Every structure is written in structure tokens, then in C-alpha cells.
Amino acid sequence: MKLFTNLFKTKQQKVREACQDIHALIEDSQSHIADMQEIIQSMIDGVKSMQENIKEYQRLSEDNIALCDDIIRYLNEKEGDK
């Protein structure tokens, strides 16, 4: 009977250790998930910033094209005055 009791205690201890290991894995996973969520949010913020920069670049490019058109028009007028 004592052998059975010792065997039961040993199995019970192994189950307890396994549960503790599982609990530690869950906590680590939750921590990693939180870290990944922060990284994803940072990436989303970076993409939004890039989109804003692209819009500003497009606006500046359009302004530059309009300025070039004005210069060409001016030069054509000057050429026509000769």
C-alpha cells in the first residue's frame, strides 16, 4: 500500500510540475502576444506616417510640375518676343 501511495504522490508531483510548466508557457505566450501587439501598432503608425509623407511628396511634386510649366510658358513667351 505504501508503494502505491508513494507512486500516487510521485505522479501527483509530476502533474503539478507539468501544470506549473504549462502556466509558465501561457504567461510567456501572453507576454509575447503583448510585445507583438506593440510592434504591430508601431508598424501601423509607421505606415500612416509613410502615407502622410507620400501625400506631401505628391503635393510638392504637383507644385514643382506647375512651377516647371510656368517656367516653360515664360520661356516660350520670351522666345516668341524675339
Summary of the structure (lengths in Angstrom):
residues: 82
radius of gyration: 35.0
end to end distance: 119.5
largest distance: 119.5
contacts: 157
relative contact order: 0.04
helix: 98%
strand: 0%
